[in-house]
Each structure stands twice: as C-alpha cells, then as structure tokens.
Amino acid sequence: MTAPVRFPRFFVTSMAPCPYLPGRSERKVFTELRGSHADALNDALGRIGFRRSQTVAYRPSCIECSACVSVRVVANEFQPSATQRKNLKNNSDLEVTLCRPWSTEEQFGLLQRYLGARHPGGGMASMDEVDFSDMVEHTPVTSYVVEYREPSIDGVTPGRLVGACLTDRQGDGLSMIYSFYDPDHQTRTGLGNFIILEHIRRAAESGLAYVYLGYWVEGSARMQYKVRYRPLERLTRSGWERIAAKEHDSLILDAAQVRRDALPMPDGSGKDGVPGGQDQYRLVE
C-alpha cells in the first residue's frame, strides 16, 4: 500500500499595490513546497499557473482583476522569426553551462548591473548577497543556474559571464524563474531574448514540451516581450489554449508599439515573483 499524499494547505497574502498595473491592487494564493513530494507538487501546480519563489509556489488571486495570464511556449513546434534566427546566430559563440543552484559573487555582480539599468528602484534593488543566495539556493525542487559566457581568451580561464537564468526542470518543461544579463554590452544585443531562445531549444532537445515564461500582463509594457515566441499557449478557465495565429500577429504588433512608446511603469514592475519580496509569504495561522 502506498502512503497517501498530503493535500497542500493554501494561504492568501495581504492586499498590496500591483507591481504591474498602476492604481490596482494584488494578492496571491500560495503554498509551501517541501519534502519528498516537492517536485511532483511543483509540477502539478505549474500546470495550473503557479510560479515558484524559493520554497513557495504562488499564483495571483486578485479580487477584481485577472490581467495576469500564465503563458508557455510550445518548444517542439517553435519556429524562430528572422530576427530570432539572427539573434541565435550572433550569440552562437556563447558557452552555456548548467550549474548547480549555488550563488556566486560573479552572478550577483551581474545581477546588480542588470537591476541598476533595467529595474532601478524596483523590488530587488536593495537585494544583498544573502538575499541573492536565498533566491538561488533555497529550492526544494530540481533547479539549476544556466550561465552564458563569452569564449575563453586563453582556453583555460572561463570567459566573461554575460547572462544567467535560474531555471526549474518540471515534468513537462522548463520554468524560467528569473533571468538577468549584461544590459550595457558594447557588441551584443538581445541577450535576454537569446536566453529564452536557448531555453526553447534546450527543452525541445530534451524532449520537454514547454518553456514556461510566467505571467503575461496585458497593459504592462515590460511583459509584452513574452508574446514574441510562437506557438504560445495561455491558461484560461477551460485549460491551456493556443493563441490563434491572427490574434498572435496582432499581439506582436501591439508589443512592438508598446516598446516604441516606452510607457512608464510602476516601481518594482517587470519581473514575476519579485515585488513584495519573500516576506509576503509569511504564514499566519
């Protein structure tokens, strides 16, 4: 006889300002990930729109808003656009390494440069090395840090770190928890897009169906990059549904317009799971 699996206990965070859409509030439902069944629970929750933050799985549970929509790329059907093919070619010399989830000073330094340029004043701006270590190392599931380095100059010393991504391997795909990269590289552009493209390729080569990109938020400028990858599925009340080609074309055009307009964003916006920090998940009986 197999032992029964304990049904997880769910909790709800307090209301807080929405990090994505000005003038709105957010709350989240969450549960702990721990024990021998943490991977299985994370897989199951990931399929219904949950994201992981250290030892917690959460998803939005806002009272009057449903703007946050889980999206995932169908990896084995992905066909890069001309721009994406150019990106892959231009960055094909980068050395990609899967590392155990253990933080390094080099990773933290890159993260600080990234946050200073892309998310100044955001929810992670005050993060120190201990906070970063917690983010990377406090994982009860199968995780790794993917490092992206330029070629070694002497063939011995590792090349310069230009990108990294904390990634969970789930039963049906890769979940990109948090990525960051050199925001001011003098010769390379599109490093953030390349990290996503490389994850899509890695998933397909590993026989995994999807790459989970987290939440797409219509109206949030910095979330629009997620619609550039196709085929793309979104989670609805009826389950996962593929975005139809015509609608997808329109979304990509809208995303390009948002980028040109550079709409102002509320402080702390732009990254899943960042706003509010880990304190929001304190368990209160």
C-alpha positions as a Markdown table, in Angstrom:
| # | Residue | x | y | z |
|---|---|---|---|---|
| 1 | Met | 0.0 | 0.0 | 0.0 |
| 2 | Thr | 1.3 | 3.5 | -0.9 |
| 3 | Ala | 1.1 | 6.2 | 1.7 |
| 4 | Pro | -1.4 | 8.9 | 0.9 |
| 5 | Val | 0.0 | 12.2 | -0.4 |
| 6 | Arg | -0.9 | 15.1 | 2.0 |
| 7 | Phe | -3.0 | 17.7 | 0.2 |
| 8 | Pro | -1.2 | 21.1 | 0.4 |
| 9 | Arg | -2.5 | 23.9 | 2.6 |
| 10 | Phe | -3.1 | 27.1 | 0.8 |
| 11 | Phe | -2.8 | 30.6 | 2.1 |
| 12 | Val | -3.5 | 34.1 | 0.8 |
| 13 | Thr | -1.2 | 37.2 | 1.0 |
| 14 | Ser | -2.4 | 40.6 | 2.2 |
| 15 | Met | -3.5 | 43.1 | -0.4 |
| 16 | Ala | -0.7 | 45.2 | -1.8 |
| 17 | Pro | -0.1 | 47.7 | -4.7 |
| 18 | Cys | 0.0 | 45.9 | -8.0 |
| 19 | Pro | 3.6 | 45.9 | -9.4 |
| 20 | Tyr | 2.4 | 45.7 | -13.0 |
| 21 | Leu | -0.6 | 48.0 | -13.5 |
| 22 | Pro | -0.8 | 51.4 | -11.8 |
| 23 | Gly | -3.7 | 52.0 | -9.5 |
| 24 | Arg | -4.5 | 48.4 | -8.9 |
| 25 | Ser | -4.0 | 46.0 | -6.0 |
| 26 | Glu | -2.8 | 42.4 | -5.9 |
| 27 | Arg | -3.0 | 39.4 | -3.7 |
| 28 | Lys | -1.7 | 35.9 | -4.1 |
| 29 | Val | -2.6 | 32.4 | -3.1 |
| 30 | Phe | 0.4 | 30.3 | -2.1 |
| 31 | Thr | 1.6 | 27.0 | -0.5 |
| 32 | Glu | 4.8 | 25.6 | 0.8 |
| 33 | Leu | 7.0 | 23.3 | -1.3 |
| 34 | Arg | 8.8 | 20.8 | 0.9 |
| 35 | Gly | 9.5 | 17.2 | 1.5 |
| 36 | Ser | 10.0 | 14.3 | -0.9 |
| 37 | His | 7.0 | 15.2 | -3.0 |
| 38 | Ala | 8.1 | 18.8 | -3.7 |
| 39 | Asp | 9.0 | 18.2 | -7.3 |
| 40 | Ala | 5.7 | 16.4 | -8.0 |
| 41 | Leu | 3.7 | 19.2 | -6.3 |
| 42 | Asn | 5.6 | 21.9 | -8.2 |
| 43 | Asp | 4.9 | 20.1 | -11.5 |
| 44 | Ala | 1.2 | 19.9 | -10.8 |
| 45 | Leu | 0.9 | 23.5 | -9.6 |
| 46 | Gly | 2.9 | 24.7 | -12.5 |
| 47 | Arg | 0.4 | 23.2 | -14.9 |
| 48 | Ile | -2.4 | 25.3 | -13.3 |
| 49 | Gly | -0.5 | 28.6 | -13.4 |
| 50 | Phe | 1.6 | 28.6 | -10.2 |
| 51 | Arg | 5.1 | 30.0 | -10.1 |
| 52 | Arg | 7.9 | 29.2 | -7.6 |
| 53 | Ser | 9.7 | 31.7 | -5.3 |
| 54 | Gln | 12.2 | 29.8 | -3.2 |
| 55 | Thr | 10.2 | 27.3 | -1.1 |
| 56 | Val | 6.8 | 28.7 | -2.1 |
| 57 | Ala | 4.5 | 28.2 | -5.1 |
| 58 | Tyr | 2.1 | 31.1 | -5.7 |
| 59 | Arg | -0.3 | 32.5 | -8.3 |
| 60 | Pro | -2.3 | 35.7 | -8.5 |
| 61 | Ser | -5.6 | 35.7 | -6.7 |
| 62 | Cys | -6.8 | 39.3 | -7.2 |
| 63 | Ile | -10.4 | 40.1 | -6.4 |
| 64 | Glu | -11.3 | 42.4 | -9.3 |
| 65 | Cys | -8.6 | 41.7 | -11.8 |
| 66 | Ser | -7.5 | 38.8 | -14.0 |
| 67 | Ala | -4.8 | 40.6 | -16.1 |
| 68 | Cys | -2.0 | 38.1 | -15.2 |
| 69 | Val | -2.2 | 35.2 | -17.6 |
| 70 | Ser | 0.2 | 32.2 | -17.5 |
| 71 | Val | 1.9 | 31.6 | -20.8 |
| 72 | Arg | 4.2 | 28.8 | -22.2 |
| 73 | Val | 6.0 | 28.3 | -25.5 |
| 74 | Val | 5.4 | 25.0 | -27.3 |
| 75 | Ala | 9.0 | 24.1 | -27.6 |
| 76 | Asn | 9.0 | 21.3 | -30.2 |
| 77 | Glu | 6.9 | 23.4 | -32.6 |
| 78 | Phe | 8.7 | 26.7 | -32.2 |
| 79 | Gln | 9.9 | 28.3 | -35.4 |
| 80 | Pro | 12.2 | 31.4 | -34.9 |
| 81 | Ser | 11.4 | 34.5 | -36.8 |
| 82 | Ala | 14.1 | 36.2 | -38.9 |
| 83 | Thr | 15.1 | 38.4 | -36.1 |
| 84 | Gln | 15.3 | 35.5 | -33.7 |
| 85 | Arg | 17.4 | 33.5 | -36.1 |
| 86 | Lys | 19.8 | 36.4 | -36.4 |
| 87 | Asn | 19.9 | 36.6 | -32.6 |
| 88 | Leu | 20.8 | 32.9 | -32.3 |
| 89 | Lys | 23.5 | 33.3 | -34.9 |
| 90 | Asn | 25.0 | 36.4 | -33.3 |
| 91 | Asn | 25.2 | 34.7 | -29.9 |
| 92 | Ser | 26.0 | 31.2 | -31.0 |
| 93 | Asp | 29.6 | 31.5 | -29.7 |
| 94 | Leu | 28.4 | 31.9 | -26.1 |
| 95 | Glu | 29.3 | 29.0 | -23.8 |
| 96 | Val | 26.3 | 27.6 | -22.0 |
| 97 | Thr | 26.7 | 25.7 | -18.7 |
| 98 | Leu | 24.2 | 24.2 | -16.4 |
| 99 | Cys | 25.4 | 24.9 | -12.8 |
| 100 | Arg | 24.1 | 23.6 | -9.5 |
| 101 | Pro | 21.8 | 26.2 | -7.7 |
| 102 | Trp | 24.7 | 27.8 | -5.8 |
| 103 | Ser | 25.1 | 31.6 | -6.0 |
| 104 | Thr | 28.4 | 33.2 | -6.9 |
| 105 | Glu | 29.9 | 36.7 | -6.5 |
| 106 | Glu | 30.1 | 36.9 | -10.3 |
| 107 | Gln | 26.4 | 36.2 | -10.7 |
| 108 | Phe | 25.5 | 38.7 | -8.1 |
| 109 | Gly | 27.6 | 41.4 | -9.6 |
| 110 | Leu | 25.9 | 40.8 | -13.0 |
| 111 | Leu | 22.5 | 40.9 | -11.3 |
| 112 | Gln | 23.3 | 44.3 | -9.7 |
| 113 | Arg | 24.3 | 45.8 | -13.1 |
| 114 | Tyr | 21.2 | 44.4 | -14.7 |
| 115 | Leu | 18.9 | 45.8 | -12.0 |
| 116 | Gly | 20.5 | 49.1 | -12.0 |
| 117 | Ala | 20.0 | 49.6 | -15.7 |
| 118 | Arg | 16.6 | 47.8 | -16.2 |
| 119 | His | 14.8 | 47.9 | -12.9 |
| 120 | Pro | 16.1 | 50.9 | -10.8 |
| 121 | Gly | 14.1 | 51.4 | -7.7 |
| 122 | Gly | 12.3 | 48.1 | -8.2 |
| 123 | Gly | 11.5 | 45.3 | -5.7 |
| 124 | Met | 15.0 | 43.8 | -6.0 |
| 125 | Ala | 17.1 | 47.0 | -6.0 |
| 126 | Ser | 18.0 | 46.6 | -2.3 |
| 127 | Met | 18.9 | 42.9 | -2.6 |
| 128 | Asp | 22.2 | 42.0 | -1.0 |
| 129 | Glu | 24.3 | 38.9 | -1.5 |
| 130 | Val | 22.5 | 37.0 | 1.3 |
| 131 | Asp | 19.1 | 37.7 | -0.4 |
| 132 | Phe | 20.5 | 36.6 | -3.8 |
| 133 | Ser | 21.8 | 33.4 | -2.2 |
| 134 | Asp | 18.4 | 32.7 | -0.7 |
| 135 | Met | 16.8 | 33.2 | -4.1 |
| 136 | Val | 19.1 | 30.8 | -5.8 |
| 137 | Glu | 19.8 | 28.2 | -3.2 |
| 138 | His | 16.6 | 27.8 | -1.3 |
| 139 | Thr | 14.9 | 25.4 | -3.7 |
| 140 | Pro | 13.2 | 22.1 | -2.8 |
| 141 | Val | 12.9 | 21.1 | -6.4 |
| 142 | Thr | 15.1 | 20.2 | -9.4 |
| 143 | Ser | 16.7 | 23.5 | -10.3 |
| 144 | Tyr | 19.9 | 24.9 | -11.8 |
| 145 | Val | 21.5 | 28.1 | -12.8 |
| 146 | Val | 22.2 | 28.4 | -16.6 |
| 147 | Glu | 25.3 | 30.5 | -17.2 |
| 148 | Tyr | 26.1 | 32.2 | -20.5 |
| 149 | Arg | 29.7 | 33.1 | -21.0 |
| 150 | Glu | 31.8 | 34.6 | -23.8 |
| 151 | Pro | 34.5 | 32.3 | -25.1 |
| 152 | Ser | 37.7 | 32.0 | -23.0 |
| 153 | Ile | 40.5 | 34.2 | -24.1 |
| 154 | Asp | 43.3 | 31.8 | -23.2 |
| 155 | Gly | 41.4 | 28.5 | -23.3 |
| 156 | Val | 41.8 | 28.0 | -19.6 |
| 157 | Thr | 40.2 | 30.9 | -17.7 |
| 158 | Pro | 36.4 | 30.9 | -18.0 |
| 159 | Gly | 35.1 | 33.7 | -20.3 |
| 160 | Arg | 33.1 | 36.7 | -19.1 |
| 161 | Leu | 29.7 | 36.0 | -17.7 |
| 162 | Val | 27.1 | 37.9 | -19.7 |
| 163 | Gly | 23.9 | 36.2 | -18.7 |
| 164 | Ala | 22.3 | 33.7 | -16.3 |
| 165 | Cys | 18.9 | 32.2 | -15.5 |
| 166 | Leu | 17.5 | 30.4 | -12.5 |
| 167 | Thr | 15.5 | 27.5 | -14.0 |
| 168 | Asp | 13.3 | 24.7 | -12.7 |
| 169 | Arg | 13.1 | 21.5 | -14.6 |
| 170 | Gln | 9.5 | 20.3 | -14.5 |
| 171 | Gly | 8.0 | 17.1 | -15.8 |
| 172 | Asp | 6.7 | 18.7 | -19.0 |
| 173 | Gly | 9.1 | 21.6 | -19.5 |
| 174 | Leu | 11.5 | 24.2 | -18.2 |
| 175 | Ser | 10.2 | 27.0 | -16.0 |
| 176 | Met | 12.3 | 30.2 | -16.2 |
| 177 | Ile | 12.2 | 31.6 | -12.7 |
| 178 | Tyr | 14.5 | 34.6 | -13.1 |
| 179 | Ser | 16.9 | 35.7 | -15.8 |
| 180 | Phe | 19.4 | 38.5 | -15.9 |
| 181 | Tyr | 22.2 | 39.6 | -18.3 |
| 182 | Asp | 24.7 | 42.4 | -19.1 |
| 183 | Pro | 22.4 | 45.4 | -20.0 |
| 184 | Asp | 25.2 | 47.5 | -21.5 |
| 185 | His | 27.2 | 45.1 | -23.6 |
| 186 | Gln | 29.1 | 47.0 | -26.2 |
| 187 | Thr | 28.7 | 44.5 | -29.0 |
| 188 | Arg | 25.9 | 42.1 | -28.1 |
| 189 | Thr | 22.3 | 42.9 | -28.2 |
| 190 | Gly | 19.2 | 40.8 | -27.4 |
| 191 | Leu | 20.8 | 38.8 | -24.6 |
| 192 | Gly | 17.5 | 38.5 | -22.8 |
| 193 | Asn | 15.8 | 37.1 | -25.9 |
| 194 | Phe | 18.7 | 34.8 | -26.5 |
| 195 | Ile | 18.3 | 33.2 | -23.1 |
| 196 | Ile | 14.7 | 32.5 | -23.8 |
| 197 | Leu | 15.5 | 31.1 | -27.3 |
| 198 | Glu | 18.2 | 28.9 | -25.8 |
| 199 | His | 15.8 | 27.5 | -23.2 |
| 200 | Ile | 13.3 | 26.7 | -26.0 |
| 201 | Arg | 16.0 | 24.9 | -27.9 |
| 202 | Arg | 17.2 | 23.1 | -24.8 |
| 203 | Ala | 13.6 | 22.0 | -23.9 |
| 204 | Ala | 13.0 | 20.6 | -27.4 |
| 205 | Glu | 16.3 | 18.7 | -27.5 |
| 206 | Ser | 15.5 | 17.2 | -24.1 |
| 207 | Gly | 12.1 | 16.0 | -25.2 |
| 208 | Leu | 10.2 | 18.6 | -23.0 |
| 209 | Ala | 7.1 | 20.1 | -24.4 |
| 210 | Tyr | 7.1 | 23.6 | -23.0 |
| 211 | Val | 9.0 | 26.5 | -21.7 |
| 212 | Tyr | 7.1 | 28.4 | -19.0 |
| 213 | Leu | 7.5 | 32.1 | -19.2 |
| 214 | Gly | 5.5 | 33.1 | -16.2 |
| 215 | Tyr | 2.8 | 35.7 | -16.4 |
| 216 | Trp | 1.9 | 37.9 | -19.4 |
| 217 | Val | 0.1 | 41.0 | -18.3 |
| 218 | Glu | -1.8 | 42.9 | -21.0 |
| 219 | Gly | -1.2 | 46.6 | -20.5 |
| 220 | Ser | 2.2 | 46.1 | -18.8 |
| 221 | Ala | 4.9 | 47.3 | -21.2 |
| 222 | Arg | 7.7 | 45.2 | -19.9 |
| 223 | Met | 5.7 | 42.0 | -20.0 |
| 224 | Gln | 4.9 | 42.3 | -23.8 |
| 225 | Tyr | 8.1 | 40.6 | -24.9 |
| 226 | Lys | 6.6 | 37.2 | -24.0 |
| 227 | Val | 4.2 | 37.3 | -26.9 |
| 228 | Arg | 7.1 | 37.3 | -29.4 |
| 229 | Tyr | 7.5 | 33.5 | -29.1 |
| 230 | Arg | 5.2 | 31.2 | -31.0 |
| 231 | Pro | 3.3 | 28.9 | -30.8 |
| 232 | Leu | 2.3 | 30.3 | -27.4 |
| 233 | Glu | -0.3 | 28.9 | -25.1 |
| 234 | Arg | -2.2 | 30.7 | -22.3 |
| 235 | Leu | -4.0 | 29.4 | -19.3 |
| 236 | Thr | -7.7 | 30.0 | -19.3 |
| 237 | Arg | -10.6 | 28.8 | -17.2 |
| 238 | Ser | -11.0 | 26.0 | -19.7 |
| 239 | Gly | -7.4 | 25.0 | -19.5 |
| 240 | Trp | -4.4 | 25.7 | -21.8 |
| 241 | Glu | -5.3 | 27.2 | -25.1 |
| 242 | Arg | -3.1 | 28.1 | -28.1 |
| 243 | Ile | -3.2 | 31.7 | -29.2 |
| 244 | Ala | -4.6 | 31.7 | -32.7 |
| 245 | Ala | -2.3 | 33.0 | -35.4 |
| 246 | Lys | -4.3 | 36.1 | -36.3 |
| 247 | Glu | -4.6 | 37.2 | -32.7 |
| 248 | His | -0.9 | 36.4 | -32.2 |
| 249 | Asp | 0.1 | 38.6 | -35.1 |
| 250 | Ser | -1.9 | 41.5 | -33.6 |
| 251 | Leu | -0.3 | 41.0 | -30.1 |
| 252 | Ile | 3.2 | 41.1 | -31.6 |
| 253 | Leu | 2.4 | 44.3 | -33.4 |
| 254 | Asp | 1.0 | 45.8 | -30.2 |
| 255 | Ala | 4.1 | 44.7 | -28.3 |
| 256 | Ala | 6.3 | 46.5 | -30.8 |
| 257 | Gln | 4.3 | 49.6 | -30.5 |
| 258 | Val | 4.5 | 49.5 | -26.7 |
| 259 | Arg | 8.2 | 49.2 | -26.9 |
| 260 | Arg | 8.5 | 52.2 | -29.1 |
| 261 | Asp | 6.2 | 54.3 | -26.8 |
| 262 | Ala | 8.2 | 53.2 | -23.7 |
| 263 | Leu | 5.2 | 53.5 | -21.4 |
| 264 | Pro | 6.0 | 54.5 | -17.8 |
| 265 | Met | 5.9 | 51.6 | -15.3 |
| 266 | Pro | 5.2 | 51.5 | -11.6 |
| 267 | Asp | 8.2 | 50.9 | -9.3 |
| 268 | Gly | 9.2 | 47.3 | -9.0 |
| 269 | Ser | 7.5 | 46.2 | -12.1 |
| 270 | Gly | 8.7 | 43.9 | -14.8 |
| 271 | Lys | 9.6 | 40.5 | -13.3 |
| 272 | Asp | 7.5 | 37.7 | -12.0 |
| 273 | Gly | 7.7 | 36.9 | -8.3 |
| 274 | Val | 9.8 | 39.9 | -7.4 |
| 275 | Pro | 7.5 | 42.6 | -6.0 |
| 276 | Gly | 6.9 | 42.4 | -2.2 |
| 277 | Gly | 9.8 | 40.0 | -1.5 |
| 278 | Gln | 9.6 | 36.8 | 0.4 |
| 279 | Asp | 8.1 | 38.4 | 3.5 |
| 280 | Gln | 4.7 | 38.5 | 1.8 |
| 281 | Tyr | 4.6 | 34.7 | 2.1 |
| 282 | Arg | 4.9 | 34.6 | 5.9 |
| 283 | Leu | 2.4 | 32.0 | 7.2 |
| 284 | Val | -0.1 | 33.4 | 9.6 |
| 285 | Glu | -2.5 | 31.0 | 11.2 |
